[in-house]
């Protein structure tokens, strides 16, 4: 669905993405990880067409890019006096002519996007009155309202609490199943990246330094080399992966245990001990 061929992004004399190549199959979820400044956001902006690039980025479909790719930016601009419904309805803009108006179907799609993210109560409220997490969920709802076959997410859960992080990403995962949605996401939270992405690409200083499934990329060596974190990583037979930071008391579980229902449950260290 998406093919990156030798993509370079430069800001002035500085190269922030250096020769990135990858193929993302239709319906696949590719997660981009790496420390701050690794080039994740710049690569996604190039894919959307926000920043210029050298190399090729090919979409496996024809039509206006705005209908093919929905984008959730890391720092969206949200007019404070616009209502939640009006903002989500902007996701239908690629289907409306310059002098056209929204159809009943456009409005119905926007309402469904609000409902699926549990945002119906915020439809009439001005964006300026909402919390950062509530606004972030509206940004995701706007992207979903576009109904594009490709969804590009740049740190989509950074402003959300753990419950709404799972809710938002579970929704994206569900849409993958329903629509064959292709997802490319930059994620700072390795817990969520390891849980949801089919495949991870670790970037460092604009270059790919590791690629593969979560257990192949989220290794002790990679964390030490590229994140500056000393940690031991163990993988249980049931798929649970546990990371313990060396020399301290902070511990992280980047792959959660599952409930009896089969749903993922992210637990902090104390809750994990009790589970």
N, C-alpha and C positions, 0 to 999 in steps of 0.2 A: 504493500500500500504506500509506503514511503521509502525512498531510496536516497541516502545521502552519499555523495561521491566527492571525496577530497575537499570538504567544505572548510573554508578559511574565513574568519571574521577578524577585521582589524579596526581598531580605534586609533586613528593617527598612525604612528609608527609601531604601536603595540599590537601584537597578534594575540587575540584572546581565545580563538578556536583555530587549531592548527591541523589541517588535513583529516577532518573527521569523516569517516565512512561507515555506513551501517545500512542494513535493510530491515525494515519493520514490516512484517507480514500483516495482511488484513486480519483484524481481530486480535492482534498481539498487543501486549502492554510492555513497552520498553521503559525502564526506569533509569534516569541519569542521576548519578550521585557523584560526590566529590566535595572537597573543602571549598570554602568561600573563594571566589576568584578562579574557579576551575574552568569556567566557560559555559556552564550549563544554561544559564538564562540567555546568554548571547546566541547560543546555538538554536534555542527555541524561537527567539525573536527572528532569526534568519529564516527559520522554517515558515513562520507566519508572514514574513515579508516586511517586518518592521525595520530591520537593519540590513544594509547591503552585505553581500557575501561573494566570495569567489568559490567556484566549484558548482556542483549540481545538487538540487533538491527536487526530486521528482515525486509527484503524487500519482497514484495508480488510478486516477479517474480524471475526467475532463469536466470543465465548467469553471465558473468564477471561484477564485480561491476562498472568498468569504463564505461560500456555501459548502466548501469542501473541508475547511478547517475551522474549528471553534477553539478559542484561546482564552485561558484563564491566566492573566498576568499576575506577577508577584505583588505589584503595587498599583492596583487599578485606580483610575480617577472616577470618583462617584459624586455627581452633583447633589449637594445636600438637600435641595428643595424638591428633588424628583422622588416620586413614590416608588416603593418596591416593585409594584406591578409595572409601572412605566419603564423602569430600568430593565426588568427581565424581558419586556416586550421588545426592547432594542435588539435582542437576539434574533428577531425576525426581520431586521432591516435588509439583509441580503435578498429577501424575496419581495421587497416592496419597491416600486419605482420611485423616482425622485419626487413625483407629484402624486403618488398614490397614498392610500391610507391602509391601516391594518384591517385585515378581514376578520370575520368571526372565528375562522380556523386559527389565525395567528393568535388571537386572544385566548382561545381555548388551549393552544399549545403552551402559552406563557403561564396560564393558570395551572396546567398539569405539572410544569417544571417547578412552580412554587410549592405545590402540594407534595411533590415527591421529596423535597428537601425540608418539609415541615415548616414552610414559610408563609402559609396562607394568611396567618394573622398579621403579617408584616406588609401585605400587599398595598394597603392604603397609607402606610406610615412613611413620612419623609426619611430619606436615607440619612440625613444629618442627625436624626434622633436615635439611630440604631448603634449597637455596639460594633466593634471591629469584627467579631466573629459572625454576627448577623449579616453584616455587609459582605463578608467573604462568602458566605453561603449564597447570597443573592448573585454574586459574580459567577459562581458555579452554575446557578440556575439559569442565568442569562446565556451562558455557553451551551447548556443542554437544550435550551429553547431553539438554538440554531439548527439542531438536528443534523449537524454535519457528520460525515463518516469518520472524521479524524478529530480527536480531542487532544489538545496540547495544554498541559497543566504545568505552571511554574510555581512551585511551592504552594499548592492549592489549599493546604490545611494549616498553614503557619499561624493563622489567627484563631484557630478553632480549638475548643477543649477536646479531650480525648474521645468523649462520646460522639460529638459531631464530626470529628475526624473520621471515625469509623463509619458513621452514617453517610457522609459524603462519598467516601471511597467505596463503600459497599454499593451505593447507587451507581457509581461509575462501573464497577465490576458487573452489576446486574445488567446495565445497558450493553456492555460487551456481549453478554450472553444473548440478549434479546435482538440486538441490531447488528452484531458483528463489528462493533465500534473498535477502531484502532486508537490506542492511547500512547502518547509519549509524555512522560512527566519528569520534571526535575524535582527531587525530594531531598530535603535536608534530614528528615527523620528516617534513619536506616531501618528502624522497626517496621514502619509502614512500607517502605520501599521493598524490604524483603518479603513482606506478606503479600503484597498485591501485584507487583510486577512479575511477568513471566521471565524476564531477562534483565540484567543490570549491566550498565556500562559505567565504569569508574573513570572519571576525568581528572586530570591533574595538569595544571598550567596549560589548558587547552588541548591536551592530547589524551587519547584513550590509553590507559595503562592496564586495564583489566576488563574482561567481558565474560558473561556467562550467567548461570543461575545463582541464586542468592548465596548458597553455601560455597560456591566457587569464588565469589567476589568479596564477600564479607568475611575475610579471613583475618587472623591475628597479624600476619605480615603486612597485609594491605592497610589495616587500621594504623599500625605503627608507622609505616612508611609515608602514608599520605594524609593521615589525620593527626599524627603525633600522639596517638593514644596507645598505651600499653594495656593490653587486655588479653584474657584467655577466653577462647570460644570453644564451647562443647556442643555437640549435636547428639541428642538422644535418639533412640530407635523410633520414637513416635513422631519425629520431625521437629520437636522443640529444640530451638537453638538458644543457648544461654551465654551471655557475655558478662564477664566480671572484670572490672577495671583493676589493674594491679596497683598495689600501694595505696588503696583507698577503700572507702566503704560504699562508693556509688556503684550501683549495678544496673544493667539495662537488659531487657529481654526483647530482642528485635523480632522474634517470631513468637506469637502468642500461643497459648494452649487453646483448645477448642472446647466449647460446651457440648453437652450431650446432643443438642440440636444440630451440631455441626457448624455453628456460627463461631467466628473468631472472637476471642476475648483478650484484649491487651491488659496485662496486669503489671503493676509495679512490683518491686522486689518483695515487699512485705506481703502483698496480696498473693504473690506467686508461692511464697512459703506456706501460706494458709490453704492454698488451693488443693 
